[in-house]
Amino acid sequence: MAALRNSGLEQDTLVIFLSDHGMPFPFAKSSVYDNGLRTPMIMKWKNSVW
C-alpha cells in the first residue's frame, strides 16, 4: 500500500487479498464445514479506509 501511495496509483488500483486452504484434508477444503468456509478475503477500493 505504501508503494502504491508513493507512486500515486493508490486511487486507481483495486487491491485484493485472498487465500486458499492448502491441501484438501477431510472436513476442510472443498467442504461446507466451518474449516472449508473460513478463508480470508480483503478488498480495498477508492477512498476506503485501510
Secondary structure by P-SEA (a helix, b strand, c coil): caaaaaacccccbbbbbbbccccccccccccccccccbbbbbbbcccccc
